[in-house]
Amino acid sequence: MTLPAPKKPALQSVDLPHGLALLRDPLLNKGTAFSLAERDSFGLRGLLPPHVSTMEEQADRILKHLRRLPDNLEKFVVLNALRDRNETLFLRVVCDNIDEIQPLIYTPTVGEACQRFGDIFQRPRGLYISTNDRGQIVQLMRNWPHPTRLIVVTDGERILGLGDLGANGMGIPVGKLSLYSACAGIHPSLCLPVVLDVGTNNAELLTNPQYIGLRQPRLRGDDYDAIVDEFMQAAQQVFPDVLIQFEDFANHSAFRLLQRYRDTACVFNDDIQGTASVALAGLFSALRVTGGRLTEQLLFLGAGEAATGIADLVVAAMVAEGISEDEARRGIWLVDSKGLVVKARKDLAEHKLGYAHEHPPVTDFLAAIKELRPTGIIGVSAVGGTFTSEVLRTMAELNARPIIFALSNPTSHAECSAEEAYRHTDGRALFACGSPYAPVTFGGVSFVPRQGNNSYIFPGVGLGVIASGASRVTDEMFMVAARTLSSLVTEADLAQGSLYPALPRIREVSCRIAADVSGLAYKRGLASGRVPDDVLGFVRAQMFEAEYRSYLAP
């Protein structure tokens, strides 16, 4: 069946399954919250205990159980099981407790969940498209029972900072789409997680009897491209208005695939563009404190898709402020595993060439800081502890308010912790992180570091694209999203060291970003239909609220 938009009238009984079939449909099930009249109408009498619960009572029961569990992976499993039986209640719990629940359903816990995906696997969700399905992907996608406007797809080759996890990477698109629904109100029936299982080169997985994917080496070259091409064509054929988000592809695939499809499909890569947007928003917020400009020097530790994605968007923002692209690029430097990215090196991948400057080789990150004297360092290396005490102290010697962004996740891969950043800079760091950290007290001052999580950006961008019917996703949309996000950071936020809004404001943030992205889509001729009189109100009306609806005619 097709679930209507949340604003439409109550469903009629003839549209719904009855009895156990209704209780087993996670999009429709209300569990003990079915009213007595609904129980009579849908053959549920006796299948549920007699007390009719409110959603608040149900949520309270879930939270009490969750908080008694000893570790985060067990909490992940419980929340996953809740989503599989009652999606509306799951989203209500997430929305009302976002600070507590988001780290459990996404970073950092989702990293461990993907590593142990076969051990905790309970019920399939989404589509697994493997090399065995070549030539049949259209038919396979038609097996999906719901109309789809949003796909998050991974090939599992670079899951967070954990590497090749193959089909276990399904945890990532599932988690991302939960955040789309919770943070931006995109109805879960419109969301489809997909894994392209093209094998894995992870020897441990290949010999693990619990591994759920193909036990063969990872496909490469033309055969790999053929699978991706067939998937893209099938997705657009079966779901003509679909937005496709690429997620956790390895560097050698991510840039190439984005360039291949961005002008012919409604597609973006969150690791490149979403990460760039949230980092740029953090820089805008930090500059409100320092009074500086983007044109001052930035040094990246890491030179992959996140680093060059951020760098490219920062350059675009500088150009929008009136300087040339060449001048903008000269203010950005990258350090990879072999040292400073400079023109003299002969080993540079194509995506690094635009940031390869004339400079003698430097193999040490600390030495690069001392030579270049950057105002900010941005860590996207996925190597834990690389912002050492000496690195942080040097940044504090060079800058009154050093910008320190340790964006790698999960927590074990963070370049430094919040406590380290504040302690080694005498509390002067303007700090953003890729994993959540508790408030830090230093020198009698309480700092509230906030995670530069892509969930501030991609849900709002996705909602804006879907609400406006945009035919393409552009880099300009991510620049607009960054400016909107930064504008929602209050002076009180900045005073406590927070470069992002409080996470409980995430639906407001997503709605505002979506409205500005929609407005841009209309302005650039990318949207369908006429421009709404009230774009913000139009977008807000599209947002699904995680509330139970009556299934009886009024």
VOTI-170572 format. One line per 2 residues: number of its first residue (from 1); their letters; for each residue x, y, z of C-alpha. Coordinates in Angstrom, 1 decimal. Each point is the difference from the previous one (the first is absolute). Layout:
// VOTI-170572
NUM = A = X/Y/Z; ... $
// end
This chain:
// VOTI-170572
1 = MT = 0.0/0.0/0.0; 1.0/3.6/-0.4 $
3 = LP = 0.1/2.1/3.2; -1.4/3.5/-0.6 $
5 = AP = 1.7/3.1/1.1; -0.4/0.7/3.7 $
7 = KK = -2.2/3.0/-0.4; -2.8/-1.9/-1.8 $
9 = PA = -3.2/-1.3/1.7; -0.1/-3.2/2.0 $
11 = LQ = 0.4/-3.2/-2.0; -3.1/-2.1/-0.5 $
13 = SV = -0.2/-3.5/1.4; -0.2/-1.5/-3.5 $
15 = DL = 3.5/1.4/-0.7; 1.7/-1.8/2.9 $
17 = PH = 1.0/-3.5/0.8; -1.7/-1.7/2.9 $
19 = GL = 1.1/-2.0/3.1; 3.5/-1.2/0.2 $
21 = AL = 0.9/1.4/-3.4; -0.8/3.5/1.3 $
23 = LR = 2.1/-0.6/3.2; 2.9/-1.2/-2.2 $
25 = DP = 0.1/3.0/-2.3; 2.5/2.5/1.7 $
27 = LL = -1.4/2.9/-2.0; -3.5/-0.5/1.3 $
29 = NK = 0.4/-1.8/3.3; -0.9/1.9/3.2 $
31 = GT = 0.4/-2.9/2.4; -1.9/0.4/3.2 $
33 = AF = -1.1/3.5/-1.1; -2.7/-1.3/-2.3 $
35 = SL = -3.3/1.3/1.4; -2.8/-2.4/1.0 $
37 = AE = -2.0/1.0/-3.0; 3.0/-0.6/-2.3 $
39 = RD = 0.5/-3.4/1.6; -3.6/-0.9/-0.8 $
41 = SF = 0.3/1.3/-3.6; 3.2/-1.7/-0.9 $
43 = GL = -0.2/-3.4/1.8; 2.4/0.9/2.7 $
45 = RG = -2.1/-1.0/3.0; 1.9/-2.6/2.1 $
47 = LL = 3.2/0.6/-2.0; 1.0/2.9/2.3 $
49 = PP = -0.1/0.3/3.8; -3.1/1.9/1.1 $
51 = HV = 1.5/3.3/1.2; 0.1/2.7/-2.8 $
53 = ST = 3.3/1.8/0.3; 0.8/3.5/-0.9 $
55 = ME = 3.0/0.6/-2.2; 1.6/1.8/3.0 $
57 = EQ = -0.4/-3.2/2.1; 1.5/-2.1/-2.8 $
59 = AD = 2.9/2.3/-0.4; 0.6/0.1/3.8 $
61 = RI = 0.1/-3.8/0.0; 2.6/-0.1/-2.8 $
63 = LK = 2.2/2.6/1.6; 0.0/-1.6/3.4 $
65 = HL = 1.0/-3.3/-1.6; 2.6/1.6/-2.1 $
67 = RR = 1.6/1.8/2.9; 0.4/-3.2/1.9 $
69 = LP = 2.1/-1.6/-2.7; 3.8/-0.3/0.7 $
71 = DN = 1.4/1.1/-3.4; -0.8/2.0/-3.1 $
73 = LE = 0.0/-2.9/-2.4; -2.8/-1.7/2.0 $
75 = KF = -1.9/3.3/-0.1; 0.5/0.1/-3.8 $
77 = VV = -1.5/-3.5/-0.3; -3.0/1.0/2.1 $
79 = LN = -0.6/3.1/-2.0; 0.4/-1.9/-3.2 $
81 = AL = -2.6/-2.5/1.1; -2.4/2.8/1.0 $
83 = RD = 0.3/1.5/-3.5; -0.7/-3.4/-1.5 $
85 = RN = -3.3/-0.3/1.8; -1.2/3.6/0.5 $
87 = ET = 1.7/2.7/-2.1; -2.2/2.8/1.3 $
89 = LF = 0.8/-0.7/3.6; 3.7/-0.4/-0.9 $
91 = LR = 0.1/3.4/-1.6; -1.9/1.6/2.9 $
93 = VV = 2.6/-1.3/2.4; 2.8/1.3/-2.2 $
95 = CD = -1.5/3.4/-0.5; -0.8/0.6/3.6 $
97 = NI = 3.4/-1.2/1.3; 2.3/0.9/-2.9 $
99 = DE = 3.1/0.8/2.1; -0.2/-3.4/1.6 $
101 = IQ = -1.2/-2.2/-2.9; 1.8/1.4/-3.0 $
103 = PL = 3.4/-1.3/1.2; -1.6/-3.4/0.4 $
105 = IY = -1.6/-0.3/-3.4; 2.8/1.7/-1.9 $
107 = TP = 3.6/1.1/0.8; 1.8/-1.2/2.0 $
109 = TV = -2.0/-3.2/0.8; -0.9/-0.9/-3.6 $
111 = GE = 3.7/-0.6/-0.7; 0.1/-2.9/2.5 $
113 = AC = -3.4/-1.2/-1.2; 1.3/-0.2/-3.6 $
115 = QR = 3.1/-1.9/1.2; -2.2/-2.5/1.7 $
117 = FG = -3.0/0.2/-2.4; -0.2/-3.8/-0.6 $
119 = DI = 0.0/-0.7/3.8; -2.9/2.4/0.7 $
121 = FQ = -2.0/-0.5/-3.2; -3.7/-0.5/0.7 $
123 = RP = -2.1/1.1/-2.9; 0.9/1.1/-3.5 $
125 = RG = -0.6/3.7/-0.8; 0.5/1.6/-3.4 $
127 = LY = 1.4/-1.5/-3.2; 3.1/-2.1/-0.4 $
129 = IS = 1.1/0.2/-3.6; 2.9/-2.3/-0.8 $
131 = TN = 2.2/-1.0/-3.0; -2.3/-3.0/-0.4 $
133 = DR = -2.8/2.4/-0.9; 1.5/1.4/-3.1 $
135 = GQ = -2.5/0.4/-2.8; -2.9/-0.3/2.5 $
137 = IV = 0.3/3.1/2.2; -3.2/1.7/-1.4 $
139 = QL = -2.0/-3.1/1.0; 1.7/-0.2/3.3 $
141 = MR = -0.8/3.7/0.8; -3.6/-0.6/-0.9 $
143 = NW = -0.1/-2.4/2.9; 0.1/3.0/2.3 $
145 = PH = -3.6/0.5/1.1; -0.1/3.8/0.6 $
147 = PT = 0.2/3.1/-2.2; 3.5/1.4/0.5 $
149 = RL = 1.3/3.6/-0.1; 3.3/-0.5/1.8 $
151 = IV = 2.7/-2.7/-0.3; 3.2/-0.2/2.1 $
153 = VT = 2.4/-2.4/-1.7; 3.5/-1.3/1.0 $
155 = DG = 2.3/-2.6/-1.3; 1.5/-0.5/3.5 $
157 = ER = 3.6/0.6/-1.0; 0.7/2.9/2.4 $
159 = IL = -2.4/-0.2/2.9; 0.8/3.0/2.3 $
161 = GL = 3.7/-0.3/0.8; -0.3/-3.8/0.3 $
163 = GD = 0.7/-1.0/-3.6; -1.4/-2.7/-2.1 $
165 = LG = -3.0/-1.6/1.7; -1.8/-1.3/-3.1 $
167 = AN = -3.7/-0.8/0.4; 0.3/0.8/3.7 $
169 = GM = 0.0/3.6/-1.1; -3.8/-0.1/-0.2 $
171 = GI = -0.1/1.4/3.5; 1.1/3.4/-1.5 $
173 = PV = -2.8/0.6/-2.5; -2.6/-1.3/2.6 $
175 = GK = 1.3/2.4/2.6; 0.2/2.9/-2.4 $
177 = LS = -3.6/-0.4/-1.1; -1.1/-0.2/3.6 $
179 = LY = 1.5/3.5/0.4; -1.7/1.2/-3.1 $
181 = SA = -3.3/-1.0/1.5; 0.7/1.2/3.6 $
183 = CA = 1.9/3.2/-0.8; -1.8/1.2/-3.2 $
185 = GI = -3.4/-1.8/0.1; 0.4/-2.0/-3.2 $
187 = HP = -2.5/-2.8/0.3; 1.7/-3.3/0.5 $
189 = SL = -2.1/-1.7/-2.7; 1.8/2.3/-2.5 $
191 = CL = 3.5/-1.2/1.1; 2.0/-2.9/-1.4 $
193 = PV = 3.4/-1.2/1.3; 2.1/-1.9/-2.6 $
195 = VL = 3.2/-1.9/0.1; 1.9/-0.8/-3.2 $
197 = DV = 1.7/-3.3/1.1; 2.9/-0.3/-2.4 $
199 = GT = 2.0/-2.1/2.3; 2.6/1.0/2.7 $
201 = NN = 3.8/-0.1/0.4; -0.4/-0.3/3.7 $
203 = AE = 1.7/-3.3/0.7; -1.6/-0.2/3.5 $
205 = LL = -3.5/0.3/-1.4; 0.7/-2.5/-2.8 $
207 = TN = 0.7/-2.7/2.6; -2.7/1.0/2.5 $
209 = PQ = -2.9/-2.5/0.0; -2.4/2.8/1.1 $
211 = YI = 0.9/2.3/-2.9; -3.2/0.8/-2.0 $
213 = GL = 1.5/1.0/-3.3; 1.6/-1.5/-3.0 $
215 = RQ = 3.2/-1.9/0.9; 2.1/1.1/-2.9 $
217 = PR = 2.6/2.7/-0.8; -1.3/3.5/-0.7 $
219 = LR = -0.9/0.6/-3.6; 2.1/2.7/-1.8 $
221 = GD = 0.2/1.8/-3.3; -2.5/-0.2/-2.8 $
223 = DY = -2.0/-2.8/1.8; -0.4/2.2/3.0 $
225 = DA = -1.1/3.0/-2.1; -2.5/-2.2/-1.8 $
227 = IV = -1.7/-0.9/3.3; -0.2/3.6/1.1 $
229 = DE = -1.3/1.2/-3.4; -2.7/-2.7/0.0 $
231 = FM = -1.0/1.0/3.5; -0.2/3.7/-0.9 $
233 = QA = -2.1/-0.6/-3.1; -2.3/-2.5/1.8 $
235 = AQ = -0.5/2.4/2.9; -1.0/2.9/-2.3 $
237 = QV = -2.3/-2.3/-2.0; -1.8/-1.5/2.9 $
239 = FP = -0.1/3.2/2.1; 0.1/2.9/-2.5 $
241 = DV = 0.2/2.8/2.5; 2.5/-1.6/2.4 $
243 = LI = 2.9/1.8/1.8; 3.0/-2.3/0.3 $
245 = QF = 2.6/0.6/2.7; 3.4/-1.8/-0.4 $
247 = ED = 1.4/-1.0/3.4; 3.3/-1.4/1.2 $
249 = FA = 1.5/-0.9/-3.4; 3.8/-0.1/0.0 $
251 = NH = 1.9/3.1/-1.3; 0.8/-1.6/-3.4 $
253 = SA = -3.7/-0.6/-0.7; -1.6/2.9/1.9 $
255 = FR = 1.4/2.9/-2.1; -0.3/-1.8/-3.3 $
257 = LL = -3.6/-1.1/0.6; -1.2/3.4/1.1 $
259 = QR = 1.5/1.6/-3.1; -1.5/-2.8/-2.2 $
261 = YR = -3.6/0.5/1.1; -0.4/3.5/1.5 $
263 = DT = -1.1/1.6/-3.3; -2.3/-2.8/-1.1 $
265 = AC = -1.7/-1.1/3.3; -1.2/1.5/3.3 $
267 = VF = 3.0/-1.2/2.0; 2.5/1.2/2.6 $
269 = ND = 2.8/-1.5/2.1; -0.5/0.8/3.7 $
271 = DI = 3.6/-0.8/0.9; 1.2/2.6/-2.5 $
273 = QG = -2.7/2.6/-0.1; -1.8/-0.4/3.3 $
275 = TA = 3.2/-0.1/2.0; 1.2/3.0/-1.9 $
277 = SV = -3.2/2.0/0.9; 0.0/-0.8/3.7 $
279 = AL = 3.7/0.8/0.3; -0.5/3.3/-1.9 $
281 = AG = -2.9/0.9/2.3; 2.4/-0.6/3.0 $
283 = LF = 2.6/2.2/-1.6; -2.6/2.8/-0.5 $
285 = SA = -0.9/-0.3/3.6; 3.6/0.0/1.2 $
287 = LR = 0.7/3.1/-2.1; -2.8/1.8/1.8 $
289 = VT = 2.2/-0.4/3.1; 3.4/0.8/-1.5 $
291 = GG = -1.1/2.7/-2.3; 2.1/-1.6/-2.7 $
293 = RL = -0.6/-0.9/-3.6; -0.1/-3.2/-1.9 $
295 = TE = 3.0/1.1/-2.0; 2.3/-0.7/3.0 $
297 = QL = 1.9/-3.2/-0.1; -1.5/-3.4/0.7 $
299 = LF = 1.9/-3.2/0.3; -1.7/-3.4/-0.5 $
301 = LG = 1.3/-3.3/1.5; -1.4/-2.4/-2.5 $
303 = AG = -0.3/0.4/-3.8; -2.9/-2.3/-0.9 $
305 = EA = -3.6/0.7/-1.0; -0.9/1.8/3.2 $
307 = AT = 3.1/2.3/-0.1; -0.3/0.9/-3.6 $
309 = GI = -3.7/0.3/0.2; 0.3/2.5/2.9 $
311 = AD = 2.8/1.8/-1.8; -1.9/0.4/-3.3 $
313 = LV = -3.1/1.4/1.8; 2.2/2.4/2.0 $
315 = VA = 1.6/1.2/-3.2; -3.5/0.5/-1.6 $
317 = AM = -0.9/2.0/3.1; 3.1/2.2/-0.4 $
319 = VA = -0.7/0.5/-3.6; -3.6/1.1/0.9 $
321 = EG = 1.6/2.6/2.3; 1.9/1.5/-3.0 $
323 = IS = 3.5/-1.6/-0.3; 1.3/-2.1/-2.8 $
325 = ED = 0.0/-3.8/0.1; 3.8/-0.1/-0.2 $
327 = EA = 0.4/2.3/2.9; -2.6/-1.9/2.0 $
329 = RR = 1.8/-3.3/-0.6; 3.3/1.4/1.1 $
331 = GI = -1.4/0.4/3.5; -0.7/-3.8/0.4 $
333 = WL = 2.5/-2.7/0.6; -0.3/-3.7/0.3 $
335 = VD = 2.1/-2.6/1.9; -0.5/-3.7/-0.9 $
337 = SK = 1.8/-3.1/1.2; 3.2/1.0/-1.8 $
339 = GL = 0.1/3.6/1.1; -0.9/3.4/-1.4 $
341 = VV = -1.7/-0.1/-3.4; 2.4/2.0/-2.2 $
343 = KA = 0.6/0.2/-3.8; 3.4/-1.8/0.2 $
345 = RK = -1.7/-3.2/1.0; -0.6/-2.5/-2.8 $
347 = DL = -2.4/-2.3/1.9; -3.1/2.3/0.2 $
349 = AE = -3.5/-1.2/-0.8; -2.0/2.3/-2.3 $
351 = HK = -2.2/1.4/2.7; 3.0/1.4/1.9 $
353 = LG = 1.6/1.8/-3.0; -1.9/3.2/0.5 $
355 = YA = 1.5/0.4/3.5; 3.6/-0.9/-0.9 $
357 = HE = 2.0/3.2/0.5; 3.6/1.0/-0.6 $
359 = HP = 1.8/-0.8/3.2; 2.9/-2.3/1.1 $
361 = PV = -1.1/-3.4/1.2; -1.2/-0.3/3.6 $
363 = TD = -0.7/-3.4/1.4; -1.1/1.0/3.5 $
365 = FL = -3.3/1.5/0.9; 1.4/2.1/2.9 $
367 = AA = 2.8/1.3/-2.2; -2.7/1.0/-2.6 $
369 = IK = -1.8/2.0/2.7; 3.2/1.8/1.1 $
371 = EL = 0.8/0.9/-3.6; -3.5/0.9/-1.3 $
373 = RP = -1.3/1.6/3.2; -3.7/-0.8/-0.7 $
375 = TG = -2.9/1.6/1.9; -1.8/-3.4/0.0 $
377 = II = 0.7/-3.7/-0.3; -2.6/-2.4/-1.2 $
379 = GV = 0.4/-3.7/0.8; -1.6/-2.4/-2.5 $
381 = SA = 2.7/-2.7/0.2; -1.8/-2.8/1.8 $
383 = VG = 3.1/-0.5/2.1; -0.5/0.4/3.7 $
385 = GT = 2.1/2.3/2.1; 1.8/1.8/-2.8 $
387 = FT = -0.8/3.4/1.5; 2.7/-0.5/2.7 $
389 = SE = 0.6/2.3/3.0; 2.8/1.6/-1.9 $
391 = VL = -2.1/0.6/-3.1; -2.7/1.7/2.2 $
393 = RT = 2.4/2.1/2.0; 1.7/1.2/-3.2 $
395 = MA = -3.4/1.0/-1.5; -0.7/1.9/3.3 $
397 = EL = 3.4/1.8/-0.3; -0.8/1.1/-3.6 $
399 = NA = -3.6/1.1/0.6; -1.9/1.8/2.7 $
401 = RP = -3.0/-2.3/-0.8; 1.2/-3.0/-1.9 $
403 = II = -2.6/-1.9/-2.1; 0.3/-3.7/0.7 $
405 = FA = -2.4/-2.3/-1.8; 0.5/-3.7/0.8 $
407 = LS = -2.6/-1.4/-2.4; 0.9/-3.7/-0.3 $
409 = NP = -2.3/-2.6/1.4; -0.7/-2.3/1.8 $
411 = TS = 1.4/1.3/3.2; 3.0/-2.4/-0.1 $
413 = HA = 1.1/1.7/-3.2; -0.3/3.6/1.2 $
415 = EC = 3.1/2.2/-0.4; -0.4/1.2/3.6 $
417 = SA = -2.7/0.2/2.6; -1.8/3.1/1.1 $
419 = EE = 1.7/0.0/3.4; 3.5/-0.2/-1.7 $
421 = AY = -0.9/2.8/-2.4; -1.0/2.4/2.8 $
423 = RH = 2.7/-1.1/2.5; 3.0/0.4/-2.4 $
425 = TD = -1.2/3.4/-1.4; -0.8/1.5/3.5 $
427 = GR = -3.7/-0.1/-0.8; 0.4/2.1/-3.1 $
429 = AL = -0.8/-2.5/-2.7; -3.0/0.4/-2.3 $
431 = FA = -0.8/-3.7/-0.1; -2.2/-2.2/-2.1 $
433 = CG = -0.1/-3.8/0.0; -1.1/-2.9/-2.1 $
435 = SP = -1.1/-2.0/3.0; -2.1/1.1/3.0 $
437 = YA = 1.8/1.2/3.2; -1.4/1.0/3.3 $
439 = PV = 0.5/3.6/1.3; 3.5/0.8/1.2 $
441 = TF = 0.9/2.3/3.0; 3.4/1.6/-0.3 $
443 = GG = 1.3/3.0/2.0; -3.4/0.3/1.7 $
445 = VS = -1.8/0.4/-3.4; -2.4/-2.5/-1.4 $
447 = FV = 0.3/-0.7/-3.7; -2.7/-1.8/-2.0 $
449 = PR = 1.6/-1.5/-3.1; -2.4/-1.0/-2.7 $
451 = QG = 0.4/-2.7/-2.6; 0.4/1.3/-3.5 $
453 = NN = -2.3/-2.8/-1.1; -1.2/-0.2/-3.6 $
455 = SY = -3.5/-0.5/1.5; -0.2/3.8/0.3 $
457 = IF = 0.3/0.2/-3.8; -1.1/-3.0/-2.1 $
459 = PG = -3.6/-0.4/1.4; -0.8/3.6/-0.7 $
461 = VG = 1.6/-0.1/-3.5; -1.9/-3.2/-0.8 $
463 = LG = -3.3/1.4/1.2; 0.6/3.2/-2.0 $
465 = VI = 0.7/-2.0/-3.2; -3.0/-2.3/0.5 $
467 = AS = -2.4/2.8/1.0; 0.9/2.1/-3.0 $
469 = GA = 0.3/-2.9/-2.4; 3.5/1.1/-1.0 $
471 = SR = 1.5/-1.9/-2.9; 3.6/0.4/1.1 $
473 = VT = 2.0/0.6/3.2; 2.6/2.7/-0.3 $
475 = DE = 3.0/1.2/2.0; -1.7/3.3/0.4 $
477 = MF = -2.7/-1.7/2.0; 2.6/-1.2/2.5 $
479 = MV = 1.4/3.5/0.3; -3.4/1.4/0.7 $
481 = AA = -0.6/-2.8/2.6; 3.3/0.9/1.7 $
483 = RT = -0.9/3.7/0.3; -3.5/-0.8/1.2 $
485 = LS = 1.4/-2.4/2.7; 2.5/2.5/1.2 $
487 = SL = -2.6/2.8/0.2; -2.0/-2.2/2.4 $
489 = VT = 2.9/-0.1/2.5; -0.8/2.5/2.8 $
491 = EA = 2.3/2.3/1.9; -0.7/-2.1/3.0 $
493 = DL = 1.2/-3.1/-1.9; 3.3/1.8/-1.0 $
495 = AQ = 0.5/1.1/3.6; 0.2/-3.6/1.2 $
497 = GS = 2.2/-1.1/-2.8; -2.8/-1.5/-2.2 $
499 = LY = 0.5/0.5/-3.7; -3.3/-1.8/-0.9 $
501 = PA = -3.6/0.3/1.3; -1.2/-2.3/2.8 $
503 = LP = -1.0/-3.4/-1.5; -3.6/0.2/1.4 $
505 = RI = -0.5/2.8/-2.5; 0.8/-2.3/-2.9 $
507 = RE = -3.5/0.0/-1.6; -0.1/3.8/0.0 $
509 = VS = 3.5/0.0/-1.5; -0.9/-2.5/-2.7 $
511 = CR = -3.2/1.9/-0.8; 1.8/3.3/-0.4 $
513 = IA = 2.8/-1.6/-2.1; -2.6/-1.8/-2.2 $
515 = AD = -1.9/3.3/-0.6; 3.2/1.7/-1.1 $
517 = VS = 1.0/-2.9/-2.2; -3.5/-0.1/-1.5 $
519 = GL = 0.2/3.8/-0.6; 3.3/-0.4/-1.8 $
521 = AY = -1.4/-2.9/-2.1; -2.9/2.2/-1.1 $
523 = KR = 2.3/2.9/-0.7; 2.4/-2.1/-2.1 $
525 = GL = -2.9/-1.6/-2.0; 0.7/-3.5/1.4 $
527 = AS = -3.3/-0.4/1.9; -3.4/-1.2/-1.3 $
529 = GR = -3.2/1.9/0.3; -0.5/3.6/0.9 $
531 = VP = 1.8/1.8/2.9; -2.1/-0.3/3.2 $
533 = DD = -1.1/3.3/1.6; 1.5/-1.1/3.3 $
535 = VL = 2.9/-2.4/-0.7; 0.7/-0.6/3.7 $
537 = GF = -3.6/-0.8/0.7; -0.2/-2.2/-3.1 $
539 = VR = 3.1/-2.0/1.1; -1.3/-0.3/3.6 $
541 = AQ = -3.2/-1.5/-1.3; 1.9/-2.8/-1.7 $
543 = MF = 1.6/-1.2/3.3; -1.3/-3.2/1.5 $
545 = EA = -0.7/0.1/3.7; 0.5/-3.2/2.0 $
547 = EY = -3.5/-0.1/1.4; -2.6/-2.7/-0.1 $
549 = RS = -3.0/0.5/-2.3; -3.4/-1.4/0.3 $
551 = YL = -0.7/-2.8/-2.5; -3.8/0.5/0.4 $
553 = AP = -2.2/2.2/-2.1; -1.0/3.2/1.8 $
// end
